[in-house]
Amino acid sequence: MKLSLTLWLLGFMLKRALRRKPRFREQLERMRGLDWGVATEDLSIARYYRMTPNGISTGKGLPVDLDIELRFRDQDAALRILKKPTQQAFLDGMVAGDVRLVGDSSDMNKLQKLLKYL
């Protein structure tokens, strides 16, 4: 329940940043959009985010055409890492087996650049 609420709130914060923060909007325009998702390994909780300079849409589940997916071992691991989404936290999570990256790691760098403007 906590993870579902956190992921919904993340979508709200992304939409708000697009409206209110010019740096976020500029960075997203440079990237020409980014489609990404977050889920637990068993896919019991999953949410995707489609971000373009024109708007951000979000929904339940993980479509197959995402640029990047973050798969967490369980809800506790996801909450621990997402509370402070730094590069070091993700690297430590990957080494420990708490998070798995599906997609190109350069997209992960793009995502982290965007998240710092939240």
Disulfide bonds with the S-S distance in Angstrom:
none
